[in-house]
Amino acid sequence: THIRLLPLLSKTIANEGIAGLYRGIGIAAVGGAPATCIYFTTYEVSKEKFRTLSVCKGLPFLADFAAGFLAETVSCVLF
């Protein structure tokens, strides 16, 4: 059956309180924080490297796009 959001929220709050809405957020943060750190570190370092390439001199958005692509690839492979 399809459960709508508002009845689900009210049932969760009634049974478990407001804290029930946040169950599992700690482990999600522990799992997501390293991947996020790797992503942003890779992005910033590679963005500066890509911007020095002659291909990207007049196209900074190309360097940013390539840096984002590389950062996502690295963080997904490692996490």
Secondary structure as UniProt FT lines:
FT   HELIX           5..16
FT   HELIX           18..22
FT   TURN            23..24
FT   HELIX           25..51
FT   HELIX           54..56
FT   TURN            57..58
FT   HELIX           60..78
//
